[in-house]
């Protein structure tokens, strides 16, 4: 089974900051990597699929990169609505798996 | 507009059974692959399993290890409905259960979730 590890587990940042979240897979998953945003009490929302493709309707300040085992999600200029928890997910092989999440908090 | 609505969550005793339902709309259900994902209180997301469409996957299912043999995902294409049958429930199955449309290798759309509590 493929293990997904996100870092950091939590991050404090300010509005306007550029932040980068990291996700690492225990083996190569090519570019079968998705990123989701979840706000308290709400369902997750797809941001990025196939490592770098922006889901329709998602602001362009979100971007993803990486392949193989190492991936990043970058938010170019944090907005108040971006403070949430972010999860990566590998869809390369079953059982599919999520990272443990990165909680992005306001500094 | 794509919508997925889960129902059936409840309080159930350990060892009991429960069936969750997901009613999707806004896309062609018969050709869709569908997933269940859960989230224990205060914890992260955990993939439960998925079902392929009958057309290009024969309706095959895959499960996560913690639920394999106890949970069954099924679909009724005539009713446009997805199910999660949960048997031999344990306290660690307590979670919000989400259904999602698994579209081209991503959980593209999610329902609002339904809470399952396993407790005596």
Interface residues (C-beta under 8 A of the other chain):
Chain A: X1 X32 X34 X36 X38 X42 X43 X44 X45 X46 X49 X50 X55 X87 X89 X91 X94 X95 X96 X97 X98 X99 X100 X101
Chain B: X35 X37 X44 X45 X46 X47 X49 X50 X62 X63 X64 X65 X98 X104 X105 X106 X107 X108 X109 X110 X111 X112 X113
